[in-house]
Amino acid sequence: MSSEIMIEVEQLSKCYQIYEEPHHRLLQMLAGRRRQYYREFWALEGVSLQVRRAQTVGIIGRNGSGKSTLLQLICGTLNPTAGSLKVNGRVAALLELGSGFNPDFSGRENVYMSCALYGMTRADTDERFADILAFADIGDFINQPVKSYSSGMMARLAFAVIVHVNADVLIIDEALAVGDTFFTQKCMRFLRGFMTRGTVLFVSHDIASVKSLCNHAIWLEQGRVQAAGDPKHISDLYLEAFYEAQQGKSTTTKLKPKAMPLSQQKKDQRQAFLNASNLRNDLQIFEFDPEAPSFGQGGAQVLSVAFFDAAGEPLNWVVGGEQVSLVVHVQANSPLRSPIVGFFVKDRLGQALFGDNTYLSYRDTPIAIEAGQIVKAQFTFLMPLLAGGDYSVNVAIADGALDEHVQHQWIHDAVQFKSVSTSIVNGLIGIPMQAIDLAITGDQ
């Protein structure tokens, strides 16, 4: 990571004047400094931080903690009350849905206006306009007034602009909370690439996203920096404080571990109840998309990807906790000596939740494929319980070994699916339990 400092903030503060009655503003103008008709609200107070090149910083905190205020000060859309800040390089920001867009202008006109505000010439915008339009993927709506756009279309266009302005620093405030799965995955692929060379400030209430995306985290509380450091550690501190604020200080004490005898495997008796209730984890499966974005050498290609039940019937609905098989058919375009077929299930932010491949099972006895032959890979497992939201399956076919292979085709978002109802309370996924028991076994 480069040591170049991109953002430097020293004792930054922002104070707002809060008037109880509208006419108090006029009285304050007349009274000047002789009398005060307002109370002060310090949205930020004494905040100091440094952000370096290629650093991705997550900013967490409860509503009203000053996160958005800090971003607006760094972007220059607000002026500080006290303190100083310095930003090196071009900053591109997505602070609020459609912020900076004129609702009466068309999408095309707003693109040119936004690019001009980022210091680009009209010739520069002309050169990149086709790429911006392709990334946004809103079709003929580019010529319609922005006020007619849905929230998803607004997010697409705003993100497409900041992707193509060659920024050194990206500032994003909950910008990925809207938009469909395909677009969110596209944005995440861009962000992960940008993070290797640029600087990102990322505000989110999604703690899992902060842990996954960021290499540094800052916790703001009532306008002050409460803690900063490793994202996992800071996120855990924040969650602990959040729950303590809701239910009182933790009284957990360290207990001496005691060995317990292992019991035989049991069936989870709750499963039948859950599957007969509205808590059943229903997953709606969509069709395989052969046109989904992909890359590779082309020595083989994926023909189909689908979920099947234990009887071998294709599924368009899957129930979390039940056994399923993911079946991938692949055709070789050239001879493959040691093919590897694999998959990942990812959430809407591109986080890999689980997956596997065929390498270890066939490492010692690889199945060679001749050009034109079709091979079927089948992965059978208990589908984890998934929180409500959108997910996708990435599939790939390679030739070689895990540490040295040729990637022939990797398909992003080959199959989409949606968790429409679930019993999961927290966490990225839920593991189907064999049993959960609670019983008093005796006294100390």
N, C-alpha and C positions, 0 to 999 in steps of 0.2 A: 504493500500500500504506500502510495506517495505521501511524503510528509508535508506537501504543499497545503497551506491552510486556505480553504475556500470561503468559509464563513467564520467570522470572529465577532462575538457579542460580549460586551463588557458592561455589567451593572445596568442592564436594560430595564426600563420601567415604563409603564403606560397607565395613566390615570384618567378616568372619565368623571365628568361632573354630572351628578344625578340631581335633577330638579323634581321636587314633589308636585309642583303645580306649573302649568305652562307659563303663566304670567311671571313666575319667578325669574325666568330668563331676562325679561325686560327690566325687572327691578335690579338684577345683577349688573346689567349694562349701565344703568343709571347710578348705581351705588359705587361701581368700581371696586377698589380695594377696601372701602370703608366698612363694608358689611358683606357677609357671605350668605347667599340664599341657596346654596347647594351643598350636598355632601359628596365626599370623594370616594370613588371606587377604584382600587388599584387592581387592574386586570393582570398586570405583571409588575413584579417588584424585585429589582436586583438580580436579574437573570444573567448569568455568564456562561458561555460555552464556546467551543471551537469544533468545527467540522472540517475534516481534511478530504482531499481528493480521493475518489473511489471508496468513500465511506458512506454507508447507508444507515441513517439515524432514524430510529423510530421514536416518536413523541407520544407518550401515553398519559392518561389522567382522566378524571371524571369531567362531566360537562361543567363548564364554567371555570376550569382550572387554568385557562390562559393559552391553550394549545393553538387555537386558530389566531388569536391575537399575535402570538409570537411569529407565526408564519407570515401574517400580513405585514408586520414590521420589517421582517427580513426582505419581503418582496417590495417594500416601499409604498404599499397602498395605505399604510398608516404611518404617522409620525410619532416618534417616541417622546415621552414626557421627560425622561432623563436617561443617561447612559449613551453608549455608542455602539455602532455595528458597522462592519465592513464586509462586503461581498465581492469576491473576485470572479470574473467571468460572467457569461450570459446566464440569467436565471429564467427558467420557464416554470410557470405555476398553474396548478389546477386547484384553486382554493374553494370554489363553490360552483355548483352546476350552472354552466352558462355564463359565469362571471366574465365580464369583458365583451360579451356579445351584445350587439344592438338588436333587439327583438324585431324591429321593423326591416332590418337588412336581410338579404338572402344569405344562405350559407356561404355562397361564393364570396359575396362582399365582406362577410365577417372574417373569412379566411385571410383575405388580402389585408384587411384592417388589423387583424391580430398579428400577422407576420410583420407588418410595418411597425407595430408597437414593440416587437422584439428586435427591431433594427435591421430587418431584411429589406432589400430593394424590391421593386416590383418585378425586375428581371429574375431575382432569386426565387420569388414566389411563383412566377410563371414556370420556372424550371422544376419546381417541386410539387406543383399543384396536382398533377396526375397521381403522384404517390400519396398525397394527402387524401385525395378523393378515394383512392383504392383502399387505404387503411380505414377510413371512416365507413365506407361501404353503405352509404345512404342513398345511392342512385340519383334519380332526378330530383330528389328533395334538396339537393345542393342549390337549386335555383329558386327554392321557396323561402318565404320569410321564416326566420328562426323561431318566431313566436308560434308557428304551427308545428314545431317539432315535439316529439315525445321526449321524456327525460332520457331514455336510452339513446336516441338520435343525437341529443344535445351532448351527451357524454362522449359519444363516438367522434363527433366533429372536434370537440375541445381537445380530446386526447390526441387525435390525429395531427392537430396543429403543433402541439408541444413536442411530438415525436420528431417532427421534421424541421425544427428551428435550430438544430445543432447547439443545444444548450449545454452548458457546463454543469449546471445545477438544476435538478428537478425538485419541485416542491409540490407535494400531493396531499390534499386534505380529504380523506374519505372519498376519493374520486371514483373508486372501483365498486362503490356500493350499488351502482346502477349499471344497466347493460346486461345483455344476455351472456350465456356461458362462452360461446364462440369468441365474442369480442373481449371478454375478460381474460380468457386464455391468451389471446393475441397480445393484449396489453402486458400480461405477466411475462411473456416470452421477451418482449421488448425491454421491460424493466430489468429482467435478470441479465440481459446482455449489456444494458446501459450501466448497471451497477459495477461492472468490471472495469469501467474507465471513467465514469462520471460520479457525481455526488448527488445523493437523494435524501431529502427530508420527508418523512412519511408519518402522517398522523392517522391513527386508526384506533377504534375501540375493539378491534379483533386482535386479541392478544396472541393468538396462534399465528396470525400474519406477521406480527412484529417479530416473534421468535424465528419465523421461517425466513423472512426477507432481510432483516437488519443485522448488522454487526456491532451496533451500539444503540443504547436506548437511554432516553431521558424521561424521568417521571416528574410531571408538574403537578403541584397541589396548591390551590389558592394563590396562583400567580408566582410561586417560587419553585425552584428546582429542589425536589425532595431527595432524589438520588439519580445517579447516572452510572452507566457501566455496561456489563454484559447483559444482552437482552433477556436471556432466560432468568438471570438473577433478579434484574430490575422488575420484570413482569411478575415474578413470583412474589416479590415484596409488595407490589401494587395490589395484586389480587388478595394477599393476606390482609392488607390494610382496608381494602374495599369490603371484604366480608366482616372484618372486625367492626367497621363502621355500621354495618347492617345488623349484626347480631351480638356485638360485644367482644371484648378481648378474648383471644384464645386462651383456654385453660389446659391445653394438652401438655402433659409432662412425659419425659422419656421413661419408658418402661423397660425392664430387663427382659430380653427375649427368652421365651421358653419353648423348648421343642415339643411339638404336638405329633401324635402318630398319624401317618398317612391313611386316608380312607380310600376305599375303592371308588372307581369312577361312577358318577351318578348322572341321571338324566335331569335336565332343568325342567321341573314340573310347571314352571311359569309359562313356558313357550306356548302351550295350547291355549292358556288364558289370554296371553298377549295377542296371539293370532286371531282370536275371536273377538277382539276389542278394537277400539279406535286407536290403540297404542301400537298396533302392528306396523312394522317398518316396511311400508310399501315403496318399492322402487320402480318407477316407470322407465322402461328401456326403449330407446329409439333405434332406428335402423342404422346399420353400418353405412358410413359415408366414404365411398372410395375416392371422392374428390377432396377429402380433408387434406390440409397442408401436410406435406411429407418431405423427406429428404433421404438420400442414400445413393449407392452406386448403381442400383438397378439390376443387379444380378439375380434378384428374386423380387416377387411382389405379393402383397397380401390380397387374397381374393375375397375373403369374407371373415367377419368377426360376429359372434352371436353367443348369447347365453342359452343353456339348455337345462332342463330338469333331470332328475335321476332316471326317468324313463326315456330320455333322449328326445323329448319334445322341445322345440324352440320356445323361448319365453319372451313376451313383451312386458311382463310384470315379474318382479322378483321380490321375495319377502326376506328381509334381513334376518339372519339366524338360521336360514334353511340352506341345505346343500344345493349348490349349482355347479355347472361346468361352463367354463369359458372356452369356446372352440374357435380356433384360428386356422383357416385354410390358406396355404401359401403355395405359389407356383414358382419353380426355378426357371429362370431365363438363361442361366448358364450353370455348369456343374458346381455343386456345393459339397465340399468334403466333410465339413463338420458344422451343419446348420444349427443355429440357436434361435429359437422363437421365444419371445418374452412379452410381458405386458406390465403396465403400471396403471393403477387407478388413482386419479388426481382430483382434487377438489377445484372449486371455481378460481382459486388463486394460484393454481398450478402446483400445489404441494403434493408430493407423492405420498399417498396414504398406505398402499400396499401393492405388492406385485411379485412376480417370479418369472423364471425362464427355464428352458429345458436343458441347460448346459450340464449341471451336476448329475442329472439322471442318466445322461448319455455321454458323459465325458470319456469313459473307458471303451464304450462301444458306439461311436458315432454312426448315425444313419446317413450315408451319402445320398445325394439327390442328383439325378441327371437332368439336363436341360429339358424342360417340358413336363417333368413330373410334378405332381401335386402331393403335398404332405399335410397332414392334419395334426395340429398340436392341441391337446386338451388339458385344461387345468381344472381340477375338481376341488372345491373347498366350501367351507361354510361362509356364506356372505356375511361380513361384519354388519353390525347395526350402524347406520349412517344418519347423522344429523340432517335435518331438512335443508335442501339446497340442491344445486346442480353439480354433477360430476361427469368425468369423461374417462374413457379407457384409451391409453396410448399403447400401440402394439408395434413390434419391430421384428425383423428377420435379419440375422447377421450370419457370418461364416467365420469360424476360428475358435478362439478361446475367450474367456471373460476379460483377460487383460490385454489381449491382442487379437483383434478381429476386424473384419470388413463389414461395415454397416450397409446393407443393401437397400433396406427401406425402413424408415421410422415414420409412423403415421401419428400425428398429433390429433387428439379428439376423434379417433376412429369411430367410437360409439359414445353417444351421450346418454346419460340417464339422470333421473330426478328423484330425490327422496321426498315424497309428498306427505308422509306421516311417520312418526317415529316415537319410540319410548325413551330414546337417549336423552340424558339430562345435560351432560357436558362432555368435553373431549372431542377430538376429531372423529374417532370411530368408537363403537362399542363392541366388546367381545362377547359373543354368545356364551353365557355361563353354563357350566355343567350343573351347578347348584349354588344357592346362597342360603346359608343357615344361620340362625341366631338362637342360642340356647344357653341357659345357666347350667354349668357342669359341676358346680360345687363352690365351697367357700375357700378363702385363702388358707 
